[in-house]
Amino acid sequence: MMTTKRSPATKASPRPTQPKDATTPPPATKAPPPVDAGGEAHVVLAVITGAHGVSGEVKLKLFAEEIGPHRSFNGGALTLKSVRGNIARFAEVADRTAAEALRGVELTVPRSALPALEEGEYYHTDLLGLAVVSDAGEPLGQVVAVENFGAGDVVEIERPNGKRFMVPMTEQAVPEWSAERLVVTAAFAEM
């Protein structure tokens, strides 16, 4: 899962490394993350893009720095045997036909399986859906996407009227956030 540590505006936020053929995840929608039977949210770490070779390996589009520490995906339906770069082998996939059948399958893990964050860090998924208010307390909308175009994270906010605007995830633009809301400096909120 993409995690970023917010930096002062004078420094670019670190960008997680990705394989050359991976792309950034599609802009997130307002859809809530998948939830298991126990009510715990799941986070998408990768999606299977197709087969690799004839022995059941799959190619992945990665949304995380690494998936190797996780062995069980999709509630135990897939068990990771090995991974190198963006190529993975799962115990349940024996041949190319089975690997091709998994094209488009998202690989999820419970949110609780992700590593703890340090001060100032966040997972992109934790920002999605947050209510957004100005530093004066005015409701602005909600976070609908987190993008990174190379100079640091940018949150996309949708107003109640459907109009959207983007704000850099810097101390000047976003002085604080919590599990309940994100505060944007009024000067960065388009009117």
N, C-alpha and C positions, 0 to 999 in steps of 0.2 A: 504494500500500500504506500502510496506516496506520502511522505512526511516531510515537512519543511520547518525549519527554524526561522522565525521572522527576524530579519536584520534591520538595522537602521536604514533610512532612505539612502544614505550615501554608499551603502554596500548592496550588492546583488544577493538575493537569497540563494543558498546552494540549491542546485538542481540535481535530483537523483540521477544516477547514471542509468542508461538504458541501452540495450543492444541497438546496433545501427538500423536494423529493419523494424524495430518497434516504433510505434507512434504514441503520442500522448493519448490518454484515454479520451473518448468522446466527451463533449461537455455533458455534465451530469444533468439529469432532469429532476423534476420535483418528486419523482417516485421515491418512496422510502426504500432503504436497503432491505434485502431479503431478510426474513425473520424465520427462525426455526420453530419447532413445535413448543419449545419452552419459552418462546417470546424473546430470545436473544437475537440481536441484529447480526447479520453476516456481512462481510466485506469482500468485494470482488478483488482478487489479487492478479488475475490473468484471465484471458479467454483463449480457447483452443482455436487456432486458425486453419489447421489442416494436419495431414499426415506428413511424416518425415521418414523416408525410406520405406522398407517393406516389413519391418519387424515390429511395428506397433508404436513407434515413437511418434510424438506429436510436436508441432510447432506452436509456440505460444506468443501472444501479444501481452507483454508484461506491463502491469500497472504498479508494480512494486520493485524495490531495489533487488530483492531476491525472494524466491519462494521456497528455497531449500530447507529452511528450518521447519517448515510445515510439512507433515507427512500425510495428513488426512484432509480431503477436500469434499465439499458438497455433502456434509453430514455423514461422511464415511463411505460415500459411493465410489470415490476414487482415492487410491493409495499411491503416493509418489514413491517410486523405486529409485529414480535417479533424475538429475537435471544438470545440464551443462548449457550455460547461456540461456537461449530461449527454446531449447529442445528438451523435452521431458519424456520419461517412460513411466507408465502407471501399471500396477500389478494386474489390473482388470482388462488391459488392452493387449491382446495377443498378436494382432496382425494389422496390416494396412487398412483393411476393410473396416475393422473396429475403430481404428484411429480416425478414418474419414467420417465415420458416423458421429464422432464427437465434435465436428466442426461447429463453432459457435457456442459451445458450452462454456459458461463462465465458471471459473474455479473460485470458490468462496471458502472462507474460514470464519469462525465466530469472532466478533469484535474483541472479545476477551483474550483471544490467542495472539493478538498483536503485542509487540513489546511496549513497555511503559515509555512515556514521553518525558523528556526533560523540560524544564521551564522554558517557555517561549516556543515550543514545538507544537505542531498540530498535525492530525491526519486530515487530508482533504475531505474525506467522508464525514468527519465530525463537524465541518462547517456547513455542509449542505443542509438546507432547510431551516437554518437558524433565522430567527427574527432579527431584523436590523433596525437600529434606532440611531438618530444623530446624537452627538454629544450634548445636545440641548434637550434630549428626551423625545424628540419627534419620531414617530414610527415611519420608517422608510420602505419597508418591504421585507423580503427574505432572500437568503443566498440561494441561487439556483445553479451556480457553476463555479469551479475553481480552475483557472487556466494558468499556464506558465509559457510565455512566449520567449523565454530566454533571459529576461532581466529580473525575474522573481515572480512570485505568485500574484495573481490578480483575481479578486472575487467579483462575480457578476451578481448583481442584485436586481430583483424584479419588484417594481412598485405594485401596489394594489391595482392600479389602472392598466397593468400589463407592460408598461414601458420598462426598459432595462438600462442599467448603467454599470460601469466597471470602476473598481477602486483597487489601488495597489495594496497589498498586504504588508504595509510598513507602519512603524510606530506613529508617524505623522498622520496617516490616513485612518488607521484602525488602532486607536489607543488602547482598546481592551476588547476581550471577548471571553465568553464562558460557554458552558454547555447549553445555556438558555438563550443567549443573544450575542450579537456582534455590534459594537459601537463604532460608528463612522464619524469622523470630524465633519462638521457641517460644510466646510469649504470644499470637501470632496464629493458631496452629495449633489448630483445634478438636479436642478429644479425644473 
